[in-house]
C-alpha cells in the first residue's frame, strides 16, 4: 500500500487564517510509477492518496475537530484495516512534510507494529537519519527513483532476507544509521525509462476525481468546458545548477526521456479509456531538446488534431523557446505558459541563484508567445541571501516591463538538498528549521541586510502593483481577458478587496454596469466591516478613487 501526503502541511501546519485552499486533486505520479511496476510483477498494490482525502476533508466532510490525528484515524487507519498491508510506502518531497510523515509512520506502527514502513522522495533522499533513528519511524528509506528498488525490496522481504538490505546501495536501513554504515549509499536512477511499464491510472481509488479535478485554466477556457486532465512526466533530469533546486539530487543532471512514439501510444490508450483532453506535463525541463519538442508537437497534431490543451505547472525555460518551438507548442495545445524567469536582476541570475538567464532574452520570448495568442505567466523568486531589497525591486520592475498576463512572486525556500539550504544552514540565514511551525509557503530566511518582514512587504508590493493595480491587461483596456483573470481570483478569494476592485474596473470597462454594481456592493461591505480591507485601500491610495471616494467624507 502507498500513501501520498504532499499537501497535508497546508492544513495541519499553516498558521490560523493563512491556510491556502486545496483547489484540486493532483496525481501522485511517483507512486503511480512505482505501483505500476509492482503490479506488473504480480504484487498486490493499492494507492491511498491522503492528499485526495484532504481535499474532501476540507471541502466535503468539514469535521468540527480538525487535527492531524483525527484525519489519520479517519482515512489512513481506516484503509490499513481495510487492506491489511504488509508494506506501506510513503512519499515526501519537501522539508515541511517530514514531521507529518513521521507521525504517519508512528500511527501505522501503533495500529500494527508488523507493518514495514518505507519512505522516499526528494526530502528523505537528502535527509534520512532522523526518521530512521526512532523505533516508531520508518524501517527503510529508498534513495532516488524507487521503481526498481521497491520491487527488489518487496522481493527480499518476501524471501525473509531483510538483513541483506543493509548492503543495498540505494536503501538505508535502521542498522545502517545506528552503526554509521552509510558509505557507498547513493541515489537510484532508472537509466532506461522505456523499461518502465505504462502508468496504470486505475490504481487510483477514484480515477474520475483526478480526471475532472479543477485545473487553473479558466482564464483560457470557458468554465462550461469540461476539462478531463491527465498528468504525465515524459522526461527526467535537469542539467542546470539553480541554487534553490534539489531535483538533481534525485533525478540527476543528465536528461532521460521516454520516446515520443511511446508517449503517443500511451496517449492513444488514455484517450480511448478516459476521453482526456488536457495534458499536465510534470517534467522539470520538457523543452530540453528543440528537436524532440517539435517532433512531439507535430505528432500530437497529426494524431489528435486540436483535442488537447497543454499545461506546464513547473515552468518552461526561457532559453529553450524560439518562434518555431512556440508555434508548434501553440498549435498542439499550449494556450498558456509559465516561464521560469525567477529574477529580474542580472547579478542575482548569474551569481546568487546561478540560473543564468540573460534578461535580454525574456522580452522577445514574451512577444513571440503573445504573437501566437498564448497567455503568459512568469515565475519570480525573491529573498535570497546575497540579494538586496533593491535587487528584489528590480525583479518587480522587470516583471512590470515585460507586460505579462500574470506574475507569480514567491519566496526563496530552502529545500533540503539544495545549495540554498546548505548555505543558509552554514551561514545562519535560517529563521527556523523547525518544521512544526513553518510550511512550504512561509518565508524562513534572514540576512544582516534584511529580515523576513521586509521581504514579505516587497513581495506584497510586487504582487499588488504588477498583478492588480498596474495589471497589463487592465491598463491596456483588454477587459475581456482581465475579467477572466480577476473572476477566477475572486471565486477563490471572495474577500480579496483589490481583486474585487480590479474585477469591478474590468466590468465597467466592458459596459457591464449590472455586474459592476454587484461587485461594488461587495467592496463597500468589505471596507466597512473589515479593517484589513480598509487599510489596504488606504495603503494603495485608493480612497480618492471610485468607488471608495465616499469613504473620505466618512472616515
matplotlib code that plots the C-alpha trace (Angstrom):
import matplotlib.pyplot as plt

x = [0.0, 1.2, 0.3, 0.9, 1.0, 2.3, -0.4, -1.2, 1.1, -1.3, -3.9, -2.1, 0.9, -0.4, -0.9, -4.5, -6.1, -3.4, -4.5, -4.4, -7.4, -6.7, -8.1, -7.8, -6.7, -3.3, -2.0, 0.6, 2.8, 5.8, 3.6, 1.8, 5.0, 6.2, 2.8, 2.6, 6.0, 4.8, 1.5, 3.3, 5.3, 2.1, 2.4, -1.0, -0.9, -3.2, -2.6, -4.1, -3.8, -4.1, -3.9, -7.1, -8.7, -7.5, -9.4, -12.6, -11.8, -11.8, -14.4, -17.0, -16.6, -15.6, -15.4, -15.7, -12.4, -9.6, -6.4, -3.8, -4.6, -8.3, -7.5, -5.2, -7.7, -10.4, -8.5, -5.2, -6.1, -9.4, -7.6, -5.0, -7.8, -9.4, -6.4, -4.3, -1.0, 2.4, 4.4, 3.4, 5.4, 5.1, 6.3, 7.5, 9.2, 9.8, 11.1, 7.7, 6.2, 8.9, 7.2, 3.8, 5.3, 7.0, 3.5, 2.1, 4.8, 4.1, 0.4, 0.9, 3.1, 0.6, -2.1, 0.1, 3.8, 4.5, 3.8, 7.0, 7.2, 9.3, 9.7, 11.2, 11.0, 13.2, 13.3, 14.2, 16.7, 18.6, 17.8, 17.0, 18.7, 16.0, 13.1, 15.3, 16.6, 13.3, 11.6, 8.3, 9.6, 10.4, 12.0, 13.7, 14.5, 14.8, 17.3, 16.3, 14.0, 12.3, 10.5, 13.1, 14.4, 11.0, 10.3, 13.6, 12.9, 9.5, 11.0, 13.8, 11.2, 9.1, 12.1, 12.8, 16.3, 15.8, 19.3, 20.7, 19.2, 21.9, 24.2, 21.9, 23.4, 20.0, 18.4, 19.2, 18.2, 18.0, 21.1, 22.9, 22.2, 22.7, 26.2, 27.2, 27.4, 26.5, 29.5, 28.5, 24.9, 23.7, 20.6, 19.0, 18.1, 16.1, 18.5, 16.3, 12.8, 11.5, 11.9, 9.1, 5.6, 2.9, 1.3, -1.8, -4.1, -6.7, -4.6, -6.1, -9.2, -11.4, -9.8, -12.7, -11.7, -8.4, -9.6, -12.2, -10.5, -10.3, -7.3, -6.1, -7.4, -10.5, -8.5, -8.1, -11.1, -14.8, -16.0, -18.6, -15.8, -15.4, -11.7, -10.5, -6.9, -4.1, -0.7, 2.4, 6.2, 7.8, 11.4, 13.6, 16.6, 17.8, 21.3, 21.1, 22.5, 20.0, 20.9, 17.3, 16.5, 17.2, 15.6, 19.0, 19.7, 17.0, 16.8, 20.3, 21.5, 21.6, 18.4, 16.5, 13.2, 10.5, 10.5, 7.9, 6.4, 6.0, 4.2, 1.9, 0.9, 0.1, -1.9, -4.0, -4.8, -5.7, -7.9, -9.7, -10.1, -10.7, -11.6, -8.8, -8.5, -5.9, -2.2, -0.4, 3.3, 5.2, 8.7, 11.3, 12.5, 10.0, 11.6, 15.2, 15.5, 14.3, 14.1, 12.1, 9.7, 8.9, 8.6, 6.3, 4.0, 3.9, 2.8, 0.2, -1.2, -1.1, -2.8, -5.1, -5.7, -6.8, -8.0, -5.5, -4.8, -1.2, -0.3, 3.3, 2.9, 6.7, 7.6, 9.4, 13.0, 13.2, 16.3, 14.6, 11.9, 12.0, 9.4, 9.3, 9.1, 6.4, 4.5, 4.3, 3.6, 0.7, -0.6, -0.5, -2.4, -0.4, -2.8, -1.0, 2.6, 4.6, 8.0, 10.7, 12.5, 13.0, 14.9, 14.9, 18.4, 21.4, 23.7, 21.2, 20.7, 24.4, 25.9, 23.2, 20.8, 23.1, 20.2, 22.0, 19.0, 20.1, 17.5, 17.6, 16.3, 13.0, 11.0, 11.5, 10.2, 7.2, 6.5, 6.7, 4.2, 1.8, 2.1, 0.6, -2.1, -0.6, -1.5, 1.9, 2.6, 6.1, 7.6, 9.8, 11.6, 12.8, 14.5, 17.8, 20.8, 23.1, 20.2, 19.4, 16.0, 16.7, 17.6, 14.2, 12.5, 14.5, 12.6, 9.3, 10.1, 11.4, 8.2, 6.2, 8.1, 7.5, 3.7, 2.8, -0.7, 0.3, 3.5, 4.0, 6.2, 7.4, 9.8, 13.1, 12.5, 15.5, 14.7, 16.8, 19.4, 19.7, 22.7, 20.5, 19.6, 23.3, 24.4, 21.5, 22.4, 26.1, 25.8, 22.9, 20.3, 17.5, 14.9, 13.9, 14.4, 11.6, 9.0, 6.4, 6.0, 6.5, 5.1, 6.4, 4.7, 6.4, 9.5, 12.2, 15.3, 17.2, 20.4, 22.3, 20.7, 17.1, 14.6, 11.6, 9.1, 10.9, 11.0, 7.3, 6.5, 8.4, 6.6, 3.2, 4.1, 5.2, 2.0, -0.4, 1.4, 2.2, -0.8, -3.5, -3.3, -1.0, -2.1, -1.1, -4.5, -6.3, -4.1, -4.2, -8.0, -8.0, -11.1, -12.3, -9.0, -8.7, -12.3, -11.5, -8.3, -10.0, -13.2, -11.0, -9.3, -12.5, -14.0, -11.3, -10.7, -14.1, -12.8, -9.8, -10.7, -8.1, -9.1, -12.7, -11.7, -9.9, -12.9, -15.1, -12.9, -13.0, -16.7, -17.0, -14.7, -16.9, -20.0, -21.5, -22.9, -25.2, -22.2, -20.1, -22.8, -22.9, -19.1, -19.3, -21.8, -19.4, -16.4, -18.4, -19.3, -15.6, -14.2, -16.9, -16.7, -13.1, -10.3, -7.7, -9.5, -9.8, -6.1, -5.2, -7.3, -5.5, -2.1, -2.5, -4.1, -7.5, -9.6, -9.9, -10.8, -14.2, -16.0, -14.2, -14.2, -17.3, -15.2, -13.1, -16.0, -16.9, -13.6]
y = [0.0, 3.5, 6.8, 10.3, 13.2, 16.2, 18.7, 17.9, 20.7, 23.3, 22.4, 21.0, 23.4, 26.6, 29.5, 30.2, 32.3, 31.6, 28.1, 28.1, 26.5, 23.0, 23.7, 20.4, 16.8, 16.2, 12.9, 11.1, 10.4, 8.9, 6.4, 5.6, 4.7, 2.5, 0.9, 0.1, -1.7, -3.7, -4.6, -5.8, -8.1, -9.6, -7.6, -6.6, -2.8, -0.1, 3.7, 5.7, 9.3, 11.2, 14.5, 13.5, 12.7, 16.1, 17.8, 16.1, 16.6, 20.4, 20.7, 18.0, 16.4, 19.5, 17.9, 20.1, 18.8, 19.4, 17.7, 15.5, 12.6, 12.9, 13.0, 10.0, 8.0, 8.7, 8.0, 6.2, 3.8, 3.0, 1.9, -0.1, -2.1, -2.5, -3.7, -5.3, -4.4, -6.0, -2.9, 0.7, 3.1, 6.9, 9.7, 13.1, 15.8, 18.8, 19.6, 20.7, 17.2, 15.5, 15.7, 14.8, 11.6, 10.8, 10.9, 8.8, 6.2, 6.2, 5.8, 2.9, 1.1, 1.8, 0.1, -2.8, -2.9, -5.7, -3.4, -2.3, 1.4, 2.5, 6.2, 8.0, 11.1, 14.2, 15.1, 11.7, 11.1, 14.1, 13.7, 10.2, 9.9, 11.3, 9.2, 6.0, 6.8, 6.1, 2.8, 4.1, 5.7, 4.3, 1.0, 1.8, 4.8, 4.4, 6.9, 8.4, 6.9, 3.9, 1.9, -0.9, -0.6, -1.0, -4.1, -5.6, -4.6, -6.4, -9.5, -9.6, -9.2, -11.9, -14.2, -13.4, -12.0, -8.5, -8.4, -8.3, -4.9, -3.4, -3.8, -2.4, 0.7, 2.5, 1.6, 3.0, 0.8, 1.5, -0.6, 1.5, 4.6, 3.0, 1.7, 4.5, 2.2, 4.7, 4.5, 3.6, 4.6, 6.5, 7.5, 5.1, 6.2, 4.4, 4.9, 3.3, 4.9, 2.7, -0.3, 1.0, -0.2, 2.4, 4.0, 2.2, 5.0, 2.6, 2.0, 5.3, 4.8, 7.1, 8.0, 10.3, 12.5, 13.2, 13.5, 16.1, 18.0, 21.7, 23.0, 26.6, 27.1, 29.3, 32.2, 30.4, 28.1, 28.9, 27.5, 25.4, 23.4, 20.0, 19.5, 15.9, 16.1, 13.5, 14.2, 12.7, 13.1, 12.4, 13.1, 13.2, 15.2, 18.8, 19.9, 23.3, 24.3, 26.6, 27.1, 26.8, 23.5, 19.9, 18.0, 16.9, 15.1, 12.6, 12.7, 13.8, 16.3, 14.0, 14.2, 10.9, 10.7, 8.4, 8.2, 10.3, 7.2, 5.6, 8.7, 8.8, 5.2, 5.9, 9.0, 7.0, 4.5, 7.2, 9.0, 5.7, 4.8, 8.2, 10.6, 13.0, 16.5, 18.1, 17.1, 18.3, 17.9, 17.5, 17.4, 19.6, 20.6, 19.5, 21.6, 20.5, 19.3, 21.6, 18.6, 16.4, 19.2, 19.9, 16.2, 15.7, 18.6, 17.6, 14.0, 15.3, 17.4, 14.6, 12.0, 14.2, 17.4, 20.1, 17.8, 18.7, 21.7, 21.6, 22.8, 23.1, 23.8, 23.5, 26.3, 26.4, 27.5, 30.8, 29.8, 26.8, 28.9, 30.4, 31.2, 27.7, 25.9, 28.3, 27.9, 24.1, 24.2, 26.6, 24.5, 21.3, 22.8, 25.3, 28.1, 29.4, 29.1, 29.6, 31.0, 30.2, 33.6, 33.8, 37.1, 40.5, 41.4, 40.0, 39.8, 37.6, 35.5, 34.9, 34.8, 34.3, 31.7, 30.5, 30.2, 32.5, 33.6, 36.6, 39.2, 40.5, 37.0, 37.3, 40.1, 38.8, 35.4, 37.0, 38.9, 35.6, 33.9, 36.8, 36.6, 33.1, 34.2, 32.3, 33.6, 34.4, 33.9, 34.0, 32.8, 35.0, 34.3, 36.9, 36.8, 35.0, 35.6, 37.8, 39.7, 43.2, 44.7, 47.0, 43.9, 42.4, 45.6, 45.2, 41.9, 43.7, 46.4, 43.8, 41.9, 45.0, 45.9, 42.5, 43.2, 39.7, 38.4, 37.3, 37.2, 34.8, 36.2, 33.5, 33.5, 31.7, 28.4, 26.5, 23.0, 20.3, 19.1, 22.5, 24.7, 27.4, 25.2, 24.3, 27.9, 29.1, 26.4, 27.2, 31.0, 31.2, 32.5, 30.3, 32.0, 28.5, 24.9, 23.7, 22.1, 22.2, 25.9, 26.5, 25.5, 25.5, 28.9, 30.6, 32.8, 31.4, 33.3, 36.3, 38.2, 41.1, 43.4, 42.4, 40.3, 38.3, 41.2, 43.5, 40.8, 40.0, 43.7, 43.7, 40.6, 42.1, 45.3, 43.5, 41.3, 44.2, 46.6, 44.2, 41.8, 44.1, 47.9, 48.0, 44.8, 44.9, 43.8, 46.2, 49.2, 48.4, 48.1, 44.3, 44.0, 40.5, 39.0, 40.9, 40.0, 36.3, 36.7, 38.5, 36.5, 33.4, 35.0, 36.4, 32.9, 31.5, 34.6, 36.5, 38.8, 40.0, 43.6, 44.6, 41.6, 42.8, 46.3, 45.1, 42.9, 46.0, 48.0, 45.3, 45.0, 48.8, 48.7, 46.2, 48.2, 45.6, 48.1, 45.5, 43.2, 46.1, 47.2, 43.7, 43.8, 47.4, 46.4, 43.6, 46.0, 48.5, 45.8, 44.7, 48.1, 49.0, 45.8, 44.6, 46.8, 44.9, 45.7, 49.3, 49.5, 48.0, 50.6, 53.4, 51.9, 51.9, 55.4, 54.3, 56.4, 59.2, 56.7, 55.4, 53.5, 54.3, 58.2, 58.4, 57.0, 60.2, 62.1, 59.3, 58.2]
z = [0.0, -0.8, 0.8, -0.6, 1.9, -0.1, 0.7, 4.4, 5.6, 4.1, 6.7, 9.7, 9.9, 8.4, 10.8, 11.6, 8.9, 6.3, 5.1, 1.3, -0.4, -1.7, -5.1, -6.9, -6.6, -8.0, -9.4, -7.2, -10.2, -8.4, -6.5, -9.7, -11.4, -8.5, -8.2, -11.9, -11.6, -8.6, -10.2, -13.4, -11.1, -9.5, -6.2, -5.0, -4.8, -3.5, -3.6, -0.7, -1.7, 1.6, -0.4, -2.1, 1.2, 2.5, -0.4, 0.8, 4.4, 3.8, 1.1, 1.8, 5.3, 7.2, 10.7, 13.8, 15.1, 12.6, 13.7, 12.1, 14.4, 13.6, 9.9, 10.1, 12.1, 9.6, 6.4, 7.0, 9.7, 8.0, 4.9, 6.9, 8.4, 5.0, 3.1, 5.8, 4.1, 4.8, 3.5, 3.3, 1.2, 1.9, -0.4, 0.8, -1.3, 1.0, 4.4, 5.6, 5.4, 7.4, 10.8, 9.2, 7.7, 11.0, 12.6, 9.8, 10.5, 14.2, 13.7, 11.4, 13.9, 16.7, 14.6, 13.5, 14.6, 12.0, 9.0, 7.3, 6.6, 3.6, 2.8, -0.1, -2.2, -2.5, 1.2, 2.6, -0.1, 1.2, 4.9, 6.3, 9.6, 11.9, 10.6, 10.8, 14.4, 16.2, 16.9, 15.6, 12.5, 9.1, 8.6, 5.3, 3.1, -0.6, -2.2, -5.5, -8.1, -6.4, -9.1, -9.5, -5.9, -4.3, -6.4, -5.2, -1.5, -1.6, -3.1, -0.5, 2.4, 0.9, 0.9, 4.5, 3.8, 5.2, 6.7, 3.2, 2.7, 4.9, 1.9, -0.7, -2.4, -2.8, 0.6, 4.0, 7.0, 10.7, 11.2, 8.6, 10.6, 14.0, 13.0, 10.8, 7.8, 5.1, 2.8, -0.8, -0.4, -3.5, -5.4, -7.8, -11.3, -14.0, -16.8, -19.4, -18.9, -21.7, -19.4, -17.2, -17.8, -18.7, -15.7, -14.6, -13.5, -12.4, -9.3, -8.0, -5.8, -7.9, -11.3, -12.1, -9.1, -10.8, -14.4, -13.6, -10.8, -11.4, -13.3, -13.4, -16.9, -16.6, -18.0, -21.3, -21.4, -20.7, -17.4, -19.2, -21.0, -19.3, -18.5, -18.4, -17.4, -17.1, -15.5, -17.1, -16.9, -20.3, -19.1, -16.0, -15.1, -15.4, -16.4, -14.7, -11.3, -9.8, -6.1, -4.9, -6.5, -5.2, -8.1, -9.4, -6.1, -7.1, -10.9, -11.8, -14.3, -17.3, -19.3, -19.9, -21.7, -22.9, -26.7, -28.5, -30.1, -26.7, -25.3, -28.4, -27.8, -24.2, -25.1, -27.6, -24.8, -22.4, -24.9, -25.6, -21.9, -20.3, -23.1, -21.9, -23.4, -21.2, -20.6, -17.5, -18.0, -14.8, -16.4, -14.9, -18.4, -21.0, -23.8, -23.1, -26.7, -29.5, -31.9, -29.6, -28.6, -32.2, -33.1, -30.1, -31.1, -34.7, -33.8, -31.4, -34.2, -36.7, -34.4, -32.2, -34.1, -31.7, -29.0, -26.2, -24.0, -22.6, -19.1, -17.7, -14.0, -13.4, -15.8, -19.1, -19.6, -21.5, -23.3, -25.0, -26.8, -30.2, -32.9, -34.3, -31.0, -29.7, -33.0, -32.6, -28.9, -29.5, -32.5, -30.4, -27.4, -25.4, -24.7, -21.6, -20.3, -17.1, -17.8, -15.3, -15.1, -11.3, -11.1, -12.9, -11.7, -13.7, -10.8, -8.9, -12.0, -12.5, -9.0, -6.4, -8.0, -10.8, -13.2, -15.6, -17.8, -19.8, -19.1, -22.7, -23.8, -21.9, -23.6, -27.1, -26.0, -24.3, -27.6, -29.5, -27.1, -27.5, -31.3, -31.0, -28.5, -25.6, -22.1, -20.5, -16.8, -15.3, -12.0, -9.9, -6.6, -4.1, -0.7, -1.5, 0.8, -1.3, -2.8, -1.6, -1.2, -4.2, -6.3, -5.3, -6.5, -9.8, -10.2, -9.6, -12.2, -14.7, -14.4, -14.9, -18.0, -19.6, -19.8, -18.6, -18.1, -14.6, -12.4, -9.5, -6.8, -4.5, -1.5, -1.7, 0.0, 1.5, 0.3, 1.9, -0.7, -2.4, -2.4, -0.9, 2.1, 2.8, 2.6, 4.8, 7.4, 7.3, 7.4, 9.9, 7.5, 8.6, 10.8, 11.9, 10.7, 12.9, 10.6, 13.4, 13.0, 9.2, 5.9, 2.3, 1.9, 4.8, 4.4, 6.6, 5.7, 7.2, 6.5, 8.0, 5.4, 5.8, 7.8, 6.8, 7.3, 4.9, 2.2, 2.8, 2.2, -1.1, -2.2, -1.3, -3.0, -6.2, -6.3, -5.8, -8.2, -11.1, -11.0, -9.8, -9.8, -12.8, -14.4, -18.1, -19.5, -17.2, -18.1, -21.8, -21.8, -22.6, -20.4, -21.6, -20.5, -17.3, -16.4, -16.8, -14.6, -11.8, -11.8, -11.2, -8.3, -6.7, -7.0, -4.7, -2.6, -2.4, 0.4, -1.6, -1.9, -4.5, -6.7, -6.4, -7.3, -10.5, -11.4, -10.9, -13.3, -15.9, -15.8, -16.0, -19.0, -20.7, -20.0, -17.6, -15.1, -13.5, -12.8, -11.6, -9.2, -7.6, -7.1, -5.8, -3.1, -2.0, -1.9, 0.2, 2.7, 2.8, 3.5, 6.0, 8.0, 7.6, 8.9, 6.9, 3.6, 4.6, 5.4, 2.0, 0.3, 2.2, 1.7, -2.1, -2.1, -3.4, -1.0, -3.6, -6.4, -7.3, -5.8, -2.5, -2.6, -0.4, 2.4, 2.6, 4.0, 6.4, 7.8]

ax = plt.figure().add_subplot(projection="3d")
ax.plot(x, y, z, "-o")
ax.set_aspect("equal")
plt.show()
